[in-house]
Amino acid sequence: MAVVGTIGSEAIRCVKTDCSGALDTRCRPCLNTNTHPDMSSQAFLDSLRPMHGQRIYDLVAQAGVDVRPWSISKKTGEAIDPFTNTYRNSQWTFGGKSDPLVACIWWNELVIHDGRIVREGNSKSDANEWGNRLAAIQGTHEGKNRLRPKITKAQAFDQLMSEAYRLRKPVRVVVLDGDRATAEEAEFDSSKASKRMLDELEWWVHSYDPYSGKYQLVREVPPPPKTVRDPFNDAPDPAEDTALLEWIDEAPLSDTEKEAVLKIRVGQGYFREALLDRWKGCAVTQCKEPSLLLASHIKPWSKCTTRAERLSPANGLLLTPHLDKLFDRGLITFNDSFKIVISSKLTLNSQSSLNVHPGLQLRDRSFHDMKPYLEWHRDVEFVK
């Protein structure tokens, strides 16, 4: 076994028979503490400690990011030396879209978990904390000029972790070493990296909490495949209630009456509870009395082809009876801005009597998952 380093007077040996004899950050046996019984965790981390003061421009370019914009001043739009472009060179993250994702990580923040090099952090929390400090500063203060760019950089770092996690993108890591200021010192001091290196291996975000911002970035090991769970797996689906469907099919009722019975049935149970929780009352008016509200599908239940369409609250509206009837008959609908669209077939007298007017809109306009269903309703059900 080749000697690849020492810890005090003890030799560190690599079990790989053809090892070059130097601790290699690209050699798995060299970096695997399980096959390195003589190698301490500290030596494992030392293998990633930067030894040279490489320029961030060169490392980002080496990672595959297009650095041509670095030659243009963001403020003036004029040509500038990319190595003196302070704005570009001081960022914490780079790339995105068609470029690789690149993040700067401080060496002294790396830890080892189960033989893996890991960085755990929470940039969203840092940004929020610094934002609170910024708001508390009175008058002109140097701390404001220090905090503002750090808040923006921390937010960008959080967005990169989120993107890498959601899209399962690898992250190229630039490891930094030097004078690292703590989060508490951000108002008074800035970190100064004197040495940098681009890790040859890819890193992956194994976990990211969109609410708290906590993330775990792991070197070399891709995250396990995501298990996609049917969110409606445990919800009862009227389409599977054969007794109900047989009864409706055989009942001596007209098609209109059968449709009305079915509408009432599918507008109850899981679907209704989901809409009550989602809207907290009528989707349009201020009526919050549950007994006066009807749960209706945007794309009618009879025309739904999947469990998600039949059960998802994205395909539903909670409405007062008169609005429910108008929507069901295609006499009103809603556009992509969630504003009401009134059919030309609904007379002005009827509009006045029912208090239906162009100023109405859905009370919560954040439910963008409704848009495909509303588009379907406008195209198919709405009477122009």
C-alpha positions as CSV (number, residue, x, y, z in Angstrom):
1,M,0.0,0.0,0.0
2,A,1.4,3.4,-1.0
3,V,2.0,6.0,1.6
4,V,-0.1,9.1,0.7
5,G,0.4,11.2,3.8
6,T,1.0,11.3,7.5
7,I,-0.8,12.2,10.7
8,G,1.8,13.1,13.2
9,S,4.3,10.2,13.0
10,E,1.7,7.8,11.5
11,A,1.6,7.0,7.8
12,I,-1.6,7.2,5.8
13,R,-1.7,4.4,3.2
14,C,-4.0,3.9,0.2
15,V,-5.3,0.3,-0.4
16,K,-5.3,0.9,-4.1
17,T,-2.4,-1.2,-5.6
18,D,-1.6,1.3,-8.3
19,C,-1.9,4.4,-6.2
20,S,0.4,7.2,-7.3
21,G,1.6,7.7,-3.7
22,A,0.0,11.1,-3.4
23,L,-3.3,11.8,-1.6
24,D,-5.6,12.3,-4.7
25,T,-9.0,13.9,-4.3
26,R,-10.1,12.0,-7.4
27,C,-9.0,8.6,-6.0
28,R,-11.9,7.0,-4.2
29,P,-9.8,4.6,-2.2
30,C,-7.7,7.6,-1.1
31,L,-10.8,9.4,0.0
32,N,-12.7,6.4,1.5
33,T,-12.2,6.2,5.3
34,N,-13.6,2.7,5.2
35,T,-10.6,1.5,3.1
36,H,-8.3,3.8,4.9
37,P,-8.1,2.4,8.4
38,D,-5.1,4.6,9.2
39,M,-6.7,7.8,7.8
40,S,-8.4,10.2,10.2
41,S,-11.4,12.3,9.4
42,Q,-9.2,15.4,9.6
43,A,-6.8,14.0,7.0
44,F,-9.8,13.2,4.8
45,L,-10.9,16.8,4.9
46,D,-7.4,18.1,4.5
47,S,-7.3,16.5,1.1
48,L,-9.8,19.1,0.0
49,R,-8.1,22.1,1.6
50,P,-7.1,24.6,-1.1
51,M,-3.3,25.2,-1.4
52,H,-3.2,28.0,-4.0
53,G,-4.7,31.4,-4.5
54,Q,-6.5,30.6,-7.8
55,R,-8.7,33.3,-9.3
56,I,-12.5,32.7,-9.1
57,Y,-12.9,33.7,-12.8
58,D,-10.6,30.9,-13.9
59,L,-12.3,28.3,-11.6
60,V,-15.8,29.3,-12.7
61,A,-14.7,29.1,-16.4
62,Q,-13.1,25.7,-15.7
63,A,-16.4,24.5,-14.3
64,G,-18.0,25.2,-17.6
65,V,-19.8,28.5,-16.9
66,D,-19.9,31.1,-19.7
67,V,-17.8,33.9,-18.2
68,R,-18.0,36.3,-21.2
69,P,-20.5,38.6,-19.3
70,W,-17.7,39.2,-16.8
71,S,-16.0,41.5,-19.4
72,I,-19.0,43.9,-19.3
73,S,-19.6,46.3,-16.5
74,K,-23.0,45.7,-14.9
75,K,-23.4,49.4,-14.1
76,T,-22.2,51.1,-17.3
77,G,-22.3,48.3,-19.9
78,E,-18.8,49.2,-20.9
79,A,-15.9,46.7,-21.5
80,I,-14.0,45.9,-18.3
81,D,-11.2,43.6,-17.2
82,P,-13.0,40.4,-16.0
83,F,-10.5,39.9,-13.3
84,T,-11.3,43.3,-11.7
85,N,-15.1,42.9,-12.1
86,T,-15.8,43.2,-8.4
87,Y,-19.5,42.4,-8.8
88,R,-18.9,39.1,-10.7
89,N,-15.9,38.0,-8.7
90,S,-17.5,38.4,-5.3
91,Q,-20.6,36.3,-5.9
92,W,-21.2,33.0,-4.0
93,T,-23.0,31.2,-6.8
94,F,-22.6,31.0,-10.6
95,G,-24.3,29.4,-13.6
96,G,-27.8,28.1,-13.9
97,K,-30.1,27.6,-16.8
98,S,-28.0,25.9,-19.5
99,D,-24.8,26.5,-17.5
100,P,-23.6,24.2,-14.7
101,L,-24.4,25.2,-11.1
102,V,-21.4,26.4,-9.2
103,A,-21.3,27.2,-5.5
104,C,-18.5,28.5,-3.2
105,I,-18.1,26.6,0.0
106,W,-15.8,27.3,2.8
107,W,-13.4,24.5,3.7
108,N,-13.8,24.9,7.5
109,E,-17.6,24.3,7.1
110,L,-17.1,20.8,5.7
111,V,-17.8,17.8,7.9
112,I,-17.8,14.0,7.4
113,H,-21.0,11.9,7.8
114,D,-20.8,8.2,7.3
115,G,-17.6,8.5,5.3
116,R,-18.9,11.3,3.1
117,I,-17.9,14.9,2.9
118,V,-20.9,17.0,3.6
119,R,-21.9,20.7,3.9
120,E,-25.0,21.4,5.8
121,G,-26.3,25.0,6.0
122,N,-29.2,27.4,5.8
123,S,-28.7,30.4,3.6
124,K,-32.3,31.4,3.8
125,S,-32.0,31.7,7.6
126,D,-28.9,33.9,7.1
127,A,-30.7,36.1,4.6
128,N,-33.6,36.5,7.0
129,E,-31.4,37.3,10.0
130,W,-29.4,39.9,8.1
131,G,-32.6,41.4,6.7
132,N,-33.9,41.9,10.3
133,R,-30.6,43.5,11.2
134,L,-30.7,45.8,8.2
135,A,-34.2,46.9,9.1
136,A,-33.1,47.7,12.7
137,I,-30.2,50.0,11.6
138,Q,-31.1,53.6,12.0
139,G,-29.8,56.3,9.6
140,T,-26.6,56.0,7.6
141,H,-24.4,53.2,8.7
142,E,-21.6,51.2,7.1
143,G,-23.3,48.0,8.2
144,K,-26.1,48.6,5.7
145,N,-23.6,48.6,2.8
146,R,-22.2,45.3,4.1
147,L,-25.5,43.6,4.7
148,R,-27.4,44.4,1.5
149,P,-25.1,42.5,-0.9
150,K,-24.8,39.6,1.6
151,I,-28.6,39.2,1.8
152,T,-28.8,39.1,-2.0
153,K,-25.9,36.5,-2.2
154,A,-27.5,34.4,0.5
155,Q,-30.8,34.4,-1.3
156,A,-29.1,33.4,-4.6
157,F,-27.3,30.6,-2.7
158,D,-30.6,29.4,-1.3
159,Q,-32.2,29.5,-4.8
160,L,-29.3,27.4,-6.2
161,M,-29.7,24.7,-3.5
162,S,-33.5,24.6,-4.3
163,E,-32.9,24.3,-8.0
164,A,-30.3,21.6,-7.6
165,Y,-32.6,19.6,-5.3
166,R,-35.8,20.0,-7.3
167,L,-34.2,19.3,-10.7
168,R,-31.6,16.8,-9.4
169,K,-28.8,18.8,-10.9
170,P,-25.2,18.3,-9.8
171,V,-23.3,21.2,-8.2
172,R,-19.6,22.0,-8.9
173,V,-18.0,23.3,-5.8
174,V,-15.3,25.9,-5.4
175,V,-13.7,25.3,-2.0
176,L,-12.5,28.4,-0.2
177,D,-10.0,28.9,2.6
178,G,-8.9,32.1,4.4
179,D,-10.4,34.5,6.9
180,R,-14.0,33.4,7.3
181,A,-16.3,35.8,9.0
182,T,-19.2,34.4,11.0
183,A,-22.8,35.2,10.3
184,E,-22.9,37.2,13.5
185,E,-20.0,39.4,12.1
186,A,-21.6,40.1,8.8
187,E,-22.6,43.6,9.7
188,F,-19.0,44.6,10.7
189,D,-16.7,42.3,8.6
190,S,-16.5,40.4,5.4
191,S,-14.9,37.0,4.6
192,K,-11.6,37.1,2.7
193,A,-10.7,34.0,0.7
194,S,-7.0,33.7,0.1
195,K,-7.0,30.2,-1.5
196,R,-9.4,28.5,-3.8
197,M,-9.8,25.2,-5.7
198,L,-12.4,23.7,-7.9
199,D,-13.3,20.2,-6.8
200,E,-13.0,17.7,-9.6
201,L,-16.0,15.7,-8.4
202,E,-19.7,16.7,-8.5
203,W,-21.7,17.4,-5.4
204,W,-25.4,16.7,-4.9
205,V,-28.2,18.3,-2.8
206,H,-29.6,15.4,-0.8
207,S,-32.1,17.4,1.1
208,Y,-33.7,20.8,1.0
209,D,-36.5,22.2,3.1
210,P,-38.3,25.0,1.1
211,Y,-39.8,26.4,4.3
212,S,-36.8,26.5,6.6
213,G,-34.1,26.6,3.9
214,K,-32.0,23.8,5.5
215,Y,-30.0,21.9,3.0
216,Q,-27.5,19.1,2.8
217,L,-24.9,19.1,0.1
218,V,-23.0,15.8,-0.4
219,R,-19.8,15.2,-2.3
220,E,-19.9,12.7,-5.2
221,V,-22.9,10.7,-4.1
222,P,-26.1,11.3,-6.0
223,P,-29.3,11.4,-3.9
224,P,-31.5,8.3,-3.9
225,P,-34.3,8.3,-6.5
226,K,-37.3,10.3,-5.5
227,T,-40.4,8.3,-4.5
228,V,-43.4,9.9,-6.1
229,R,-46.4,9.2,-4.0
230,D,-49.9,9.6,-5.2
231,P,-51.3,12.4,-2.9
232,F,-54.8,11.0,-3.4
233,N,-53.8,7.4,-2.8
234,D,-55.8,7.1,0.4
235,A,-58.8,9.2,-0.7
236,P,-62.0,7.5,-1.6
237,D,-62.8,7.9,-5.3
238,P,-66.5,7.9,-6.3
239,A,-65.4,6.4,-9.7
240,E,-64.5,3.2,-7.8
241,D,-67.9,3.1,-6.0
242,T,-69.5,0.5,-8.3
243,A,-72.7,0.3,-6.2
244,L,-73.3,4.0,-6.6
245,L,-72.6,3.9,-10.3
246,E,-74.8,0.9,-10.8
247,W,-77.6,2.6,-8.8
248,I,-77.4,5.7,-10.9
249,D,-77.3,3.8,-14.1
250,E,-80.4,1.8,-13.2
251,A,-82.4,4.5,-11.4
252,P,-85.6,5.7,-13.2
253,L,-84.2,9.2,-13.5
254,S,-83.6,11.5,-16.5
255,D,-80.0,12.1,-17.5
256,T,-80.3,15.6,-16.0
257,E,-81.5,14.2,-12.7
258,K,-78.8,11.5,-12.7
259,E,-76.1,14.2,-13.3
260,A,-77.5,16.2,-10.4
261,V,-77.4,13.2,-8.0
262,L,-73.8,12.4,-9.2
263,K,-72.7,16.0,-8.8
264,I,-74.0,16.1,-5.2
265,R,-72.3,12.8,-4.4
266,V,-68.9,13.6,-5.8
267,G,-69.0,17.1,-4.2
268,Q,-68.9,15.6,-0.8
269,G,-66.4,13.7,1.3
270,Y,-62.7,14.1,0.6
271,F,-63.1,16.6,-2.3
272,R,-65.3,18.9,-0.4
273,E,-63.1,18.9,2.7
274,A,-60.1,19.7,0.5
275,L,-61.9,22.7,-1.0
276,L,-63.0,23.9,2.4
277,D,-59.5,23.7,3.7
278,R,-58.2,25.4,0.5
279,W,-60.6,28.4,0.2
280,K,-61.8,28.8,3.8
281,G,-65.2,30.0,2.4
282,C,-66.7,30.9,-1.0
283,A,-64.0,31.3,-3.6
284,V,-65.6,34.6,-4.7
285,T,-67.8,36.1,-2.1
286,Q,-67.2,36.6,1.7
287,C,-69.6,33.8,2.6
288,K,-67.9,31.4,5.0
289,E,-70.9,29.3,6.1
290,P,-70.1,25.8,4.9
291,S,-73.8,24.7,4.8
292,L,-74.4,27.4,2.1
293,L,-71.5,26.4,-0.1
294,L,-71.2,23.9,-2.9
295,A,-68.1,22.0,-3.9
296,S,-68.0,21.7,-7.7
297,H,-65.4,20.5,-10.2
298,I,-64.1,23.0,-12.8
299,K,-63.7,20.2,-15.3
300,P,-66.8,18.1,-14.7
301,W,-66.3,14.9,-12.8
302,S,-67.9,12.9,-15.6
303,K,-65.2,14.1,-18.0
304,C,-62.2,13.5,-15.7
305,T,-59.9,10.7,-16.7
306,T,-57.6,10.4,-13.7
307,R,-57.8,10.2,-9.9
308,A,-56.0,13.5,-9.7
309,E,-58.5,15.3,-11.9
310,R,-61.4,13.8,-9.9
311,L,-60.0,14.5,-6.4
312,S,-57.5,17.4,-6.6
313,P,-58.8,20.7,-5.1
314,A,-57.0,22.4,-8.1
315,N,-60.0,21.2,-10.2
316,G,-62.6,22.6,-7.8
317,L,-64.3,25.7,-6.7
318,L,-66.3,26.3,-3.5
319,L,-69.2,28.6,-4.4
320,T,-72.5,30.0,-3.2
321,P,-75.4,28.2,-4.9
322,H,-76.2,31.0,-7.5
323,L,-72.5,31.3,-8.6
324,D,-72.2,27.5,-8.7
325,K,-75.2,27.2,-11.0
326,L,-73.9,30.0,-13.2
327,F,-70.5,28.4,-13.4
328,D,-71.9,24.9,-14.0
329,R,-74.1,26.3,-16.9
330,G,-71.1,28.1,-18.4
331,L,-72.6,31.5,-17.9
332,I,-69.5,32.7,-16.0
333,T,-65.9,31.6,-15.9
334,F,-62.6,33.0,-14.8
335,N,-59.5,34.1,-16.8
336,D,-55.8,33.5,-16.1
337,S,-55.8,36.5,-13.8
338,F,-58.7,34.9,-11.9
339,K,-61.1,37.7,-12.8
340,I,-64.7,36.8,-13.7
341,V,-65.8,36.5,-17.3
342,I,-69.5,36.9,-17.9
343,S,-71.3,35.2,-20.8
344,S,-73.1,37.4,-23.3
345,K,-76.1,35.1,-22.7
346,L,-76.5,36.3,-19.1
347,T,-78.7,39.4,-19.3
348,L,-77.9,42.7,-17.6
349,N,-81.1,42.3,-15.6
350,S,-80.0,38.8,-14.4
351,Q,-76.5,40.1,-13.6
352,S,-78.0,42.9,-11.5
353,S,-80.5,40.6,-9.7
354,L,-77.7,38.1,-8.8
355,N,-75.1,40.8,-8.0
356,V,-72.8,39.4,-10.7
357,H,-70.6,42.1,-12.2
358,P,-67.1,42.4,-13.9
359,G,-65.5,43.4,-10.6
360,L,-65.7,39.9,-9.1
361,Q,-62.7,37.7,-8.9
362,L,-61.4,34.7,-7.1
363,R,-60.4,35.7,-3.6
364,D,-57.0,33.9,-3.6
365,R,-55.0,34.3,-6.8
366,S,-52.1,32.2,-5.8
367,F,-53.5,28.9,-6.8
368,H,-51.8,28.6,-10.2
369,D,-52.5,24.9,-10.4
370,M,-56.1,25.8,-11.3
371,K,-55.1,27.5,-14.6
372,P,-55.2,24.4,-16.8
373,Y,-58.7,23.5,-15.5
374,L,-59.9,27.1,-15.9
375,E,-58.6,27.2,-19.5
376,W,-60.5,23.9,-20.2
377,H,-63.7,25.4,-18.7
378,R,-63.3,28.6,-20.9
379,D,-62.7,26.5,-24.0
380,V,-65.3,23.8,-23.5
381,E,-68.0,24.8,-21.0
382,F,-68.2,28.6,-21.2
383,V,-71.0,30.0,-23.3
384,K,-69.5,33.0,-25.2
